[in-house]
Amino acid sequence: MGETPKTSSGIPVEVVYRAEDLDAATLVGEPGEYPFTRGIQPTMYRGRLWTMRQYAGMGDAEESNRRYKFLLAQGAGAGKGKGGLSVAFDLPTQIGYDSDAPLALGEVGRVGVAIDSIEDMERLFSGIALDTISTSMTINATASILLALYVAVAKRTGAEVKRLSGTIQNDILKEYIARGTYIYPVPQAMRLVTDVFAWAAVEVPEWNTISISGYHMREAGCTAVQEVAFTLANGMAYVQAAVDAGLQVDAFAPRLSFFFNAHNNLLEEVAKFRAARRMWARIMREHFGAKNPKSWMLRFHTQTAGSTLTAQQPENNIARTTLQALAAVLGGTQSLHTNGFDEALSLPTENAARIALRTQQVLAHESGVAQTVDPLAGSYYVETLTNEIERRAEAYLQTIAGFDKVGRYGMLRAIEQGYVQREIQNAAYQYQREVESGEAIVVGVNAFVSEGDAAVPIQRIDSQLEGRQVERLRAMRARRDTGVWKAGLRGVEDAARDGENLMPRILEAVESYATVGEIADVLRHVFGEYRETVVI
């Protein structure tokens, strides 16, 4: 019979599952009721489809604006009645450098849109009414600045700020773990996160102030179990930091959101989402004492797995993305991005982006999976797998808690000591060995290989873009009122030193035409910069 097959997390898979495989602790429950195993809404997609939020950032603001309008015209976001956009920023913007900084050379607009100032943000959303769409921004170290820019542009266009809806990722801990676009030391970075929590709760109450991300840890090679455990551990660290900053848990917890990866093992992914929802409900109610049921709900966005896309036989990626999107929908996601099939080669072309969006629309309107809530509930295998993922993830949480004798910031200590990074690296290494040995089959790569794959048209970024962006930035600097600009930056520095909430000062600074890099540099001067722990 050979070896027993295993899921991506190493969970053995039996030939058949029966009722006796379910233990007494199985909590299926009802949709919309604690612990939300079956979903956070009683009717789920019968009441409202997930938001089809397509991620895009195309070099400069004008080109990105054209792509956003294209996606909205194709039906992006139609699931909730509001357009759903998701902004990808270039690397300099992510780490707080302006486009003319020496370290930005060659990176401007390469992996997303370059945003230096309020003028760029105005161009990015030109002709789009911000209070009629939902916007997600994948930004972390400079999240406070980009949120301020968004709000400033909304004010200029007459949009009602309190009606703005969307999400900033604002998840700095996973940057130290897996992605690397951090700037400041951990305590100061956490202060920026909690300042956003407190400010947004009053000023933009419909905004999701964080998207606690397992996605990038999964892209770095972690397993489904590790994705659940490390994401929830990060979530606990943010909640504890906010409570320690004096915030009441029920004042901010309803606006927390999560961001998960959808991988290839269909049923393990479905079980992963169900287990994460159940675990977070318990954590918030029992560990943090939240009273509001909305504080117990794990609301999450999903993106299909970029790390599974192959440059070989790229059309196969359409099938992979469809499978992954199906897992997200069966698992109860609130919004979804589907990757373009050509993303192993370049940023997606319009054709690839359209196919990715149409994949979601076919699932929503033709597959039937949205017609009933949690259709796999009661499956002996899915319920057993949900329980097992929860059990293994809980064991990780207990280990992480042990890194802090006080028991409040175990995840911060675990990150500082490299524990989380090593666990992910070991999982990634194990999977790579399985691919190289043929134990794990990747169609078109180590099996079913074909010679001479047909060339696929790819998106190319204009080589003149960087020069134009730098010219615009320098022209803006020459036009601005120097006194107002200096006062704006001075306000940020004073707030950083005095401990007051930074968001009002950052908003004033961006409205005075201070740039992303200038504000980030003021904070670098006060806070210092993080130096990575070498993990061996």
N, C-alpha and C positions, 0 to 999 in steps of 0.2 A: 504493500500500500504506500510505502514511502513515508517521509517525515510529515508530521501534522503541520498543515499550513498555518501561518500566523498573520495577524493584521500588521499594519505599519508600526504599531506600538509594541509588537511582540506578543500580542494576546493570542493564545492558541485557538484555532477555530475547529470545532467538532463537526462531524459529518452531519448530524441532525440535532436539533434542540427540541426539548419537550417541556411541559409545564413544570416538572420537578426541577428543572434547571434554574428556575426563578426562586430567589430566596425571599424570606419573609419581609426583608427591608425594602423590597421593590415598591416605589411610590410613583404610580402612574397618575392618579388623580384626574382632575378635570381641567380642560383648557381654561386659562384665565384665572386659575385659583392656585394659591400656594401649594406646593413649591414650584409650580409652573413647568413641570416636566414636559407637558404637552403644548406649551406655548403661553405667551403672556396675554393673549386676547381670547375671549370665549369663542369668537367665530373666525379668528385669524383671517385667511385670505378670502373667505366668503364675505366678510365685511369690507375689506380693503386689501388690495394687492400690495406686495412689497414695492418699495421705490426702486426703479430701474436707474441706478445712479452710475453713469459711465464716466470713468476717470480719464482726464485728458489735460495735457499742457504741451503746447506746440511752439517752443522757441520764444517768440515775443508775444506781447499782449494782443496785438491785432490778429495774428494767426490763430491764437487760442480762442479768441472771441468768435472767429469764423467757425471753428470746430464746435464750440458750445452751441451756437445757433443751429448748426447742422444737426447735432444730436437732439436738441429740443424739437426740431422739425420732424425728426424721425420717431419721436414719441418717448424720449428719455424722461423718466420720472412719472409717466402716465399712471403708474400704479396708485399714487396718492393724490392725484389731481394737481400737484405742484411739480414743476420741472425739477429734475434731480441732476445737479451737476457736481463733479468732483474734480478739484484742481490739483494738478501735479506741478510742483515748483522745481526750478533748476537747483543744482547743488549750492551755488553761492547764496541764493536766497535762504536755503535750508539752514546754512551754518553762519548766517549773519555777515555776509560780505557783499558790498555793492559790485555792480558789473565791471567797474573800472579798477577794482582792487587787484594787486598783482597775483594773489592766490586764485582769482576768478578766471584768469587767462585760459582760454580754451574750453571753459565749462559753461559759459553763458548760454542759456537756452537749450542745453544739450539733452537733459533728461526731464525737462519740464519748462514752465514759463518763467522768465526772468521778471521779478518784481523788485524795483528799487524804491519807488515812491508812490505817493497818492495818485500821481498822474498815470503811472502804469496800471494801478488798480482800476482807475476810471476807464482806461482803454480796454482792460480785460473784460469788463462787464458793460461796455457801451451798448445801449439799446436793449438791455435786459433789466426788467423791473425786479429789484432784489427782494422786495417783500412778496413776490409772487412765485419765487423759486426756493428750493432747499439746496444749499451749497455745502459741500464737504471740502475741507482743505487739509491735505496731508502735509502737515507742518508741525514741528515739535519744538526745537530749541528756540525758534523765533515765533512761536504760535501767538504769543500775546501781541506782537507787533502786527502780524498779518490780520488778526481779528480786529485790531484797532483800525487798520486800513480799510477793511471791509465795512465796518460801522461808519467810518468817516465818509466813504463814498456813498453809502446809503443815505446819510444825512444830506449830502450835497444834492442828491437826486430827488429828495423829497419823500423817500420811502419812510414808512413808520418803523422806527428802530425796534420797538418792542414786538413787532410782528416778524422780525427776521428769524428765519429758521435754518438750521444746518448744524455742522459739526466742525470743530477743529480737533485734530488728532491729539496734540498737547500731551502725548505720552512719552515723557523723556526717559523713563527707566529702561524701556526696551531699546533705546538708542545706546545706552551703556552696555547692554547685553549683546545686541545682535546687529545693529545697523550703523552706528558710528557718527550720526550727525548731531552730536552734542556740542555745547559750548562751555557751559559753566559747571562748577563743582556741584555735586548732588544736592546739598542743602539749599543752595541758592536757586537751582533749577526747580526744586520742589516748591520753593516760595512762589516762583512765577506761576506754577500750576495752580496753587491754592488762591493766589490773587485773582486769577481768571475765574475760578469757581465763585468767589465772593462777589466780584463785580458783575459778572454776567447774570447771576441770579436776580439782580435788581434791574440791570440795564437792558439785557436781551434774554428775558426769561424763557423763551422758546428755543434757545440755542443749547445744543449739547456741548458741554464745556470740556469734554475729554472723550477720546475714543481709545479705550485701553486695548492695546493691540497684541494679539497673538500672531498676527499674520507674518510679521517680519521674523519672528523667532522660528516659525514654521519654514519660511523661505531659507533660513540659515541652516535648517536640517533637523529641527526637533521633531519628535513624534507627536501624534494626536494627544496622547496622555500628557506629555510635557507641555504642549500648547495650552491645554486647559489649566494645568497646575500653575505654570509660570505667569499666565495672564491673570488669573484670579489672585495670585500672590501680589502682583503689581497693583491690582485693583485695591487690595487690602491696604497696601502701603499708602496709596493716594487718599483713601478714606481716613486712615489714621492721621495723616499729615494735616488734612483739612480740619478734623476734630481738634487736633492739637493747636491749630491756628485759631481756634475759637468758634468755628462754624458748627451749627447744629446739623446733625447727620441728615435729618429729613428736609433740611433747607436746600441741600445740594444733590443728594443721592438720586432723586428722580431724573436728573439731567445727565447722569453718567451713562455712557454707552460703551460698547465693546466692538472689536473688529477682529474677525476670525478668517482663517484660510479655509478654503474648500478644496480638499485633495482628492485623490483618485479612488481610494477605498470607500465606495459609496456608503455602505451600511455602517462602517466605523465612523465616518464623518457625521452621519445622522445621529448616531448614538453620542458622539462627542458634544454636539450642540445641546442635546437633551440633558446630558450630565452636567454641563457647564451651567445651564439655567437653574437646575435644581440645587447645585452647590452654592451658587451666588445667593439664591433666596435664603438658604440657611445661614450663610455667612452674615448677611445684612441683618436678618432678624435676630439671630441668636448671639452672634459675636459682637455686632455693633449696636444692637438694641433699637434698630430702626422701627418706627411704628407705622409709617405710611406704606401701604402695600406697593405703591409705585417705587419706593426705595428698594424693594425686594426684587424687582423685575430686572432681569438681564436682557437689555435691548441690544441688538447687535447688527452690524453691517458685515457682509461677507464679500470677499473677492476670490475669484478662482485662482488657482495656484500657478503663479508665474514660473516657479522653479521646475514645474513639470513640462513646460513647453519646450519643444525640441526644434532645432534648426534643420534637422533631417526630416524629410517628409512633413513639412509644416502644416499641411492640410489635416494631418492627424490631430492637430491641436484643437480643431473644431469639435471633434468627438470628445476629447478630454475635457474641454471647457463645458460642454453640454452635460457630461456626467457630473462634474463638480457643481455646476449650477443646480442640477437636480438635487444633489445632496443638501445644498443650502436651503432650498425651498422645502424639501421634506423635513429638514431640521428646524424650520420656523424662523428664518431670517427676516429682519425688518427692511433691509435694503440690500442690493446686490450689484456688483460690478462683474461683468464677464470680460475676460481678456481677449484681445485680438489674436488671431491665429498666427500672425507674423511677428509677435513681440519677442521671439527669440532672436530676431534679425534686426529689428528697429522699432521705433515708435510706430503705432498702428496707422495704416493708411485709412482713408475714409471707407473704403470697401470693407476692410477687416473690422473696423469699428461698427459698421452697419450690420455685418453678420453677427458680431458679438451681441449687439442689442436685439436683433431679431431672434437670437437663441432664447433670450429671456421671454420675449413676446410669444414665441411658440410654446414654451413651457407654461406660461400664464394662461393662454387662450386655447391651446389645442391638446395639451397632455392630460388634462383632467386632474392633475395632482393638487390644484388649488381649490377643488370643489368641496373637500372635507378637511377637517382639522387633524393634524398628526396622523396621517393614514397608516403609518407603520406601528402605531401603538398596539401593544398586546402581542406583537411578534415575539415568540420565545427567544429568538436570536437577538433582536434589537434590544429588548428589555434586559437580557443577560449582559449584552455588551455595554449598555448604558450603565448598569450597576458596576461592571468591572472597571470601566474607565473612571468612574467616580471613586472607586476604592483605591485604584492606583494613583490617581491625582491627589486624593486626600493624604496618602502616604508621603508624597512629595511636600505637601503643605506642612505636615508635621515635621519633616526634616528641616524645611526652611525656617519654621518657627524656632527651632533649636539653635539657630545662629545668633539669636538675641536673647540674653538671659531674662530681660524684662518682658520679652514676648510680643513687642509691638512693631518692631522694625526688622524682623528677621530677613525679609527680602532685601533690604538695603545692605545688610551685612553679608548676605549670601552673594550679592552682586560684587561687593567690594573684595570678597575673598575668591572670586572667580568660580564659585560652585556652579552657578547656573550656566555660565559660558562653557564650562567643561562638559556638563551633561549634554548640552546641545552639540558640541563638537564631537563627542563620542558617538552620539546618535547619527550625525551626518557621516562620520567615518564608517560606521557599520553599514549604512545604506550604500555608500559608494563601493565598499567591498562586495556587497551583494550584487550590485550592477555589474561590476567587473568580472565576477565569477559566473554570472548568468543566472544566479539564484533569483534575482529580481529582474523581470523582463521589462524592457522599455521598447515598445514597438517602433521599429524603424531605426533604432540605435544599436542595440545588441541582439536583436532578433528581427526577422522579417525585413532585412535590409535590402534596399534596391539601389541600383547604380544609376547615376546620372539624374538625380531629382530635378524636375523642371524649376527654372528660376522663378522666384516670386517677386513681384514689384514691391519695393520698400519705400518708406517715407524718408525723405532726406531733408535735413535742416539747412537752410540757406547759409552759406559760408559768410555772407556779408552781414548777417543778423547781429553778431556781437559788436561790430563797429557802429552800427546804427543805434543800438541800445546804449552804448557808452556815450555817443554824441547827444542823445536825448537827455541822459542823466546829467551831463555837464551843462547843457543848456538850461535845464531846470535849476541847477545850483546857482547859475549866474543870474537868474530872474528873481529868486526868492528874496524876501525881506530878511536881511542878515540879523537884525535885532530880534525879530520874532522867532527866527529859527534858533538862535543861541539861547533865548529864554526857554524855548521848548525843551531843548536838550538839558539845560540846567535843571529844569523841573524833574526830569527823569533821574538825574544824578542825585538830587536832593532826596527824592522818594526812596531811591535805592539805599541811601545811607541811613535815612531816618526810620525806615521800616514801615512806612505807610503803603497802602495798596498802590501798586505801580500802574494799573490800567488807566486811571484818569490822566495821569501824566504822559503815558505813552500815546494816548489818543490826542492830547494837546500837541505832542511833538509831531506826529504824522500830519496833523492838520496845519502845522507850521512848515511843512515840506521837509522835515527831517527824513533822512533815508533809513532803510532797514539796516544798512551797515553802520551808519552813524549812531543809531540808538543801541544796536548790539555792542558797539565799541564802548559807549558810555558804561554799559553794564559790565563789559569785560574789565574796564578800569576799576570798577567798584568791587565786583564779585571775584575776579580772577578767572582762570580757565581750568577745565578738568584735564587731568593727565591719566591716560588709560593704564589700568593694571594689566601687566603682561600675564597671560594665562598659558601655561605649558602643560 
